[in-house]
Amino acid sequence: MTRYLARRLAFAVVLVAAVSSASFLLARLAPGDFVTESLGTQASRETIARERARYGLDRSIAAHYRDWAAAALRLDFGTSMLYGRPVRDLIPERAANTALLALAALVFATAVGLPLGVLTGTRRGGPVPAAIRGASIVLLSMPPLLTSLLLVFIAARTGWLPIAGMRSSTAGSSSAMVDLLQHLVVPALAMGLPLAAALERLQAQSMSEVVGAPFVLAALARGVPRRRVLWRGALKAALRPVAAIYGLMIGTLLSGSFAVEVITAWPGLGSLMLQALRARDIYLVAGCAGAGALFLAIGTMTSDLALAIVDPRASETSRQAEAAA
Amino acid sequence: MTPRGVGALLVAAAIGAALSAPFVAPHAADGRDRSLLNAPPTVPRIVADDGSWHAPFIYRWRLVSQLEQRYEEDRSARVPLAWLSEGHLVRSRDDAAAPLLLLGADSFGRDVFSRLLFGARISLGLAAVAALGATLAGAFVGGLAGYRGGPIDDLLMRATDFVMVLPAMYVALALRAVLPLVLTPPEVFALLAAIFAALGAPFIARGVRAIVRSERRLDYAAAAEALGAGGWRLLGRHLLPATRGFIAVQITVLVPAFIVAEATLSYVGLGFPEPVASWGTMLHDAATNIRVFADFPWLLSPAAAMFLVVLGLNLVLQDAPRAGLEYNGPA
């Protein structure tokens, strides 16, 4: 178990280092830099050279990368050229916003998707499971890009909910929490609805397989009430393949959050990354990518650990695979 | 009709619309009409105001408020539709003064319906080319890894693992953004297709590798080898054809993802440049002010088109043979 943990940890470190380094180098190699993007074509050659020197863009790529990496090891990720603030101060608040959004979507999807999946997975016929199944297929065909456009459209049309941003400037401090929650509804639903549909389908499939297992029949034959068999025994067994999906969902969540953040103007990592990329703000690009990779690493590690605890075979098989390789 | 049939019909309709765009679309993709900015759809009617029946006709839009871009139907004169005239399926008899706008006009006064059809060519074409590229690259990498095994296999599979764990949208965004921001439409097409293919290939490679590995141990592969088939022949002629079912399923999964990826990139302004019509750029045009959607909902029609195509592909996949999907563990 310790070895398994160490391996996962090593992978996480490599992931964060590789992703942030790669994005730093890519952004540095990209045609145009922050100075040319921000000053435009009017600037004189001297101004450009001076500004380049100010931001340290006049060094060779290798030297620049070496300096940045050495500083990054001491947790100094440079100063954003776009905002004029240290990347280390800028990223956490944006990352927290993205995490809040992703978490809200995940909680919503789990709370809605799993119970409905149990319902549709254990009942064959009837209008309710059929309706749920149909709704799931429709929602699965609506990636976050489409759900957020649709929800923004509905919100703008009805005026029920704020459509953009995270806070309204008019709200008093007492209602700040309510205001935030109101702003959260549209983006969280936009991300959560397709996810809920995916979870519902998965849970239904896994449940319908488990219901056919001999132990369910045995429990029923012994007179255990049907409800108890389904929601205790069968659900527990059926949760395993679903739990394995959660780790993979972090990547999907991050990908989906990009479109949602841009459309609903949610001030998260995604919109920051877009700004940084367009302005060629290399330190900020590397910082955003590193933060995203960290999310990914934490997510996959948590789900791997949870899976290893629920199902010892998970870490066992990876060890066997290692031995066989 | 089975769900699968409905799905196939939706997909076929989209492909048909894309192929026949110059004939079905009443206008060119970039024809502008300054007097009809954000004009609502002109609904074809058969009953006139006075209750009399006619062949399908439309009413002309008359601008009521320049500021709010509000229009009113000019009910004084019917504008009949002309079928099969000037190489178009249907258009207004008086196209200059009262054009047929089945899905309204955008903020430049361009016909949304025509742009939707021409946009389908770019959006669907890009997704198809990218899926083809992903299939070729994935089959090559997966076939090589599965056939050779050993360190090559290890290396290739580690690489695919790494790509698969990354959030694809961000990788596509970063790769697109670090390349020159201003490119010609064909360059953008090739570039996006290459990026999407690279991101999709690992998913195909993993499955192909697993299938090739398990098929290799079967008698027919041994027989072919005994008869003197070389590595490439064995792979190309015997082992890769076994992955057909799996690849077909994967393509139906990748194409919707690529359509949405193009739309997302174009939406944020990193896709096709103005005035190219793709479903993403059409949304981008409308998204300058998000409130625009509420007032001019027909600008959302590319989103609806995207939904229908993705839904169609999902329905086709619904009861698709699952055989290929069984191969997900390392054999």
Interface residues (C-beta under 8 A of the other chain):
Chain A: L15 A18 V19 S23 L26 A27 L29 A30 P31 G32 I137 V138 L140 S141 M142 P143 L145 L146 L149 L150 V152 F153 A156 R157 I163 A164 G251 T252 L254 S255 G256 F258 A259 V262 I263 A265 G270 M273 L274 L277 R278 V285 A289 G292 L296 T300 A321 A325
Chain B: P3 D154 F162 V165 L166 P167 A168 M169 Y170 L173 A174 L175 A177 V178 L179 P180 L181 P256 V260 A263 T264 Y267 V268 L283 A287 I290 R291 F293 A294 P297 L300 A303 M306 F307 V310 L311 N314 L315 Q318 P330
